[in-house]
Amino acid sequence: MARENTNQTQALNAPDYLAWHVTNRSEKSYWNKVGAAWKHKDGRGYSLRLETCPINGRIVLRLPLEDAPEADNEAGRS
């Protein structure tokens, strides 16, 4: 039961990092948000929650941008 309460608390808190799936096609990179990460209370790790699990490309953790629109698929990063 203690683990379930912790997960619910994490869901209410803003994530420390956003998880992005990055694929490269030609000279362009495509960034799609696939999840988020929250820092552990002891500061020695992170819990990663993925909404989808990509099988190609890479997953990049980035700090959330405060003014970025939520629905923007391409984050403008390379």
C-alpha positions in Angstrom: 0.0 0.0 0.0 2.8 2.4 0.7 4.1 2.2 -2.8 0.7 3.1 -4.3 0.4 6.2 -2.1 3.9 7.3 -3.2 3.0 6.9 -6.9 -0.2 9.0 -6.5 1.8 11.7 -4.8 4.4 11.7 -7.6 1.6 12.1 -10.2 0.4 15.3 -8.5 3.9 16.8 -8.5 5.4 18.4 -11.5 8.1 16.2 -13.0 11.8 17.1 -12.7 12.5 16.0 -16.3 10.5 15.2 -19.4 11.3 12.1 -21.4 11.6 12.6 -25.2 11.9 10.0 -27.9 14.3 11.4 -30.6 14.5 10.0 -34.1 16.7 11.3 -36.9 15.5 11.3 -40.5 17.9 12.8 -43.0 19.3 15.9 -41.4 16.3 16.6 -39.2 15.6 15.3 -35.6 12.0 14.7 -34.4 11.2 15.0 -30.7 8.1 13.4 -29.2 7.3 13.5 -25.5 6.9 10.0 -24.2 7.0 10.4 -20.4 8.5 12.1 -17.3 10.9 11.5 -14.4 10.7 12.4 -10.7 13.6 12.6 -8.3 13.6 10.2 -5.4 13.3 11.7 -1.9 16.8 10.5 -1.0 18.2 12.2 -4.1 19.9 9.1 -5.4 17.8 8.2 -8.4 14.7 8.9 -10.5 11.4 7.2 -11.2 10.7 7.2 -14.9 7.1 6.9 -16.1 6.7 6.2 -19.9 3.4 6.6 -21.7 4.9 4.6 -24.6 8.0 2.6 -25.1 9.8 3.3 -28.3 11.8 0.5 -30.0 14.1 2.8 -32.1 15.9 6.1 -31.7 16.9 7.3 -28.2 15.2 8.6 -25.1 16.4 12.0 -23.8 15.6 13.5 -20.4 15.4 17.3 -20.4 14.3 19.9 -17.9 10.8 21.1 -18.6 10.5 24.4 -20.3 8.2 26.7 -18.4 6.7 28.6 -21.4 6.6 25.7 -23.9 3.2 24.7 -25.3 2.2 21.1 -24.2 1.1 19.9 -27.7 4.3 20.9 -29.5 5.6 17.7 -31.1 8.9 19.1 -32.3 10.7 20.7 -29.4 13.2 22.5 -31.6 16.2 20.7 -30.1 18.9 18.9 -32.1 
